[in-house]
Amino acid sequence: MRVAILLDVLEDTGSLRAIERIVDAFLEGRHVWDKDNQDQVLSSPWFTEETGDFRRLSVRESLEKLYTESVYSSPVSSRLMHQLHLVITRQPDITHALLPDEARRLLESPAYVVVEDATSDGTFLRAMMHALGRDELAQALAQQWWEIEHAGGKGGVEKRVAELIKYKHIPADRILVIADSDRLLPCQDTETVKTLTKCGSKHKVTILLLHKREIENYLPISVLQRARQRDTYRAFLELNQEQRDHYDMKDGFKKDKRGDAILPQEQRELFGKVRRPVLQALCGGFGPNVYQLFDSPGHQFDAQSVEHTCTTCPREIDGMLDQIERLL
């Protein structure tokens, strides 16, 4: 976050302990000191007059160090981090303002990305950060400046969001929900879409529903070629991109008594022209643990492979990672 500390707080000796903690967050790069506020503080009598208060001197020295580093170094973030703005003050009626102790608690709390399953979805997010070179965001995750929050399925998403807001006092603009859309065909308004959209409106949190059916549909061909289900893989190669986007990667199609694929009603047009042997080979899918291929060593997984997999919704993954950065 981008933080301004108003002089009424700095002049209050009782607030200096909280301010010390907040300045520590600036020094470690977790949050940044608002540049406009820097000039106000550094030119104020509070900063320039002599004082024997050790704590005040310590805060002044740290703020001066931060200012010097901001002048002689490149920006802390080259992307979208630190866009949220916070003002620390004891004055009422100031937009985005908190008291010092409230601000300290907020700034020391992580942002949250709520997902259905922290294991599989976490593997997906880490793979995408690596593939697209989002090292700064990955480092922020390692330092627990943001966390991947397990909801235990779609039914648990709203409950988890409500708990974060009510019990952990996390502002809605520091919570993001990322979930499978469960779409069986492009732009389908599924029950998942309806339910989570309603959740977002109710709690004022951002909901990101994947364009494709599930995270597993984002596995590049170059990665899937190592899957054990060779017949399924060869059949998958015969699908066009929209069909790949909405195929059930884990379970595939069900079979009837004759061994033919049972196409869901919604997918009969989408898959209607696919050859019978191909559909038969697509029954059973790649298995429930196919998501583990996101983390398989030696597999080709880079920005180009992500781009080739996301032709029906270009830059979707970059946009998703941008949204996470905006929480910080």
Secondary structure, DSSP 8 states (H G I E B T S, - for coil): -EEEE-HHHHT-GGGHHHHHHHHHHHHTTSSEE-HHHHHHHHTSHHHHS----HHHHHHHHHHHHHHHHHHHS--S-SSSTT-SEEEE-S-SS-TTEE-HHHHHHHHTS-EEEEES-HHHHHHHHHHHHHHTT-HHHHHHHHTTSEEEEE-SSGGGHHHHHHHHHHTS---GGGEEEEE----SSTT---HHHHHHHHHHHHHT-EEEE-SSSSGGGG--HHHHTT-S-HHHHHHHTTS-HHHHHHS-TTTBBEE-TTS-EE--GGGTTTSTTS-HHHHHHTBT-S-TTGGGGGG-TT---SHHHHHHHTTTSTTHHHHHHHHHHTT-
